[in-house]
Amino acid sequence: MIKIIYLTDIHDGLRELKEILIQTEADLYLLSGDIIYKTFFGFDRIVEFCSVQEELDVLAKQDTKDMTPYDFATKVIRFPNKYSETTLSKATLYRSLFQKAAKTMKEKYSLIAQLIQRYCKSKCLCLPGNYDIDLQYTDLHDVDIHRKSYVFKSLKFCGYGGAPIVTSGIPEKLAVKFHEYSKNGVFYSEPEEFFKEELPDITIIHNPAFGYLDRVPGYGNVGSQGIRRFIDEYPPILVVSGHVHEAQGLIKKGKTVFLNPSNFGPVDSIYGFQQGGFFASIEINENTKEITKVELQRMEKFKIKSLLQVEFPNNKPEVTYLNPESPISVEEFLRS
């Protein structure tokens, strides 16, 4: 039996992450996306960075369609006579804030790497989300699973991070690129190509597959069409995702279990403050390559609570335990 502890959308919840590593036992830990939440420690600096970034993004699109704010700022500084003093001032400020934001984020990743090295008793794999920069530029590069594979006992794990959105406040030049788009009537998906080449048993993604735990209230499905095509053609035994906090739940489709435990770290959203604390324990029969148990858990005030357990008799999900104090009902968690 292989036991996995899975967390997604950690959002700077580093003290809680430390407690998870100390209080739990597992064969493998998976940290999947949005490891970081804020690029600066001060709120005013965050607002300043986001404001200048968004202003330069508008100017960049007016100047050259496919240019990032950082590249546009570099162009303005290189050719100052072509732009106004106001634009030059914003470009100079943005380049300075960009470097400071990247430095702060790398310091946080270094701290996470130290936590893993000191407290994690088993192998740990990390996947970047849309709030992260590419982990290959950080101290987490040795545990990065983005566009990589890892074989543990009889199981093959493959990851693809990021999401097809631009996240304000993140140094966009360093962010993970989610390469999926349509151009001139042709659809291209790097995650689809990657997973079809690797054929994993366990698929680790931040952005979900289209139609599976990807529905944003009032908006609709936001998942990846390419990953969905891969799953339909070569179904893995487990797909773990995150990104859409509101799509918390579990789906069993054929031999595949889809799981999104929801956000581990606290976050403000358009739907209000989301306390988080959620994570999952997953048990897999390594001989039959079947998911045998999923337990949704929550850390509150640095203590772990079991909320519900799902087992799979006759290949169907069945709740075998429900905490009377669970904020999540069986109907909310088990989705079709």
Order of alpha helices (4+ residues) and beta strands (2+ residues): beta-alpha-beta-alpha-alpha-alpha-beta-beta-beta-beta-beta-alpha-beta-beta-beta-alpha-beta-beta-beta-beta-beta-beta-beta-beta-beta-alpha
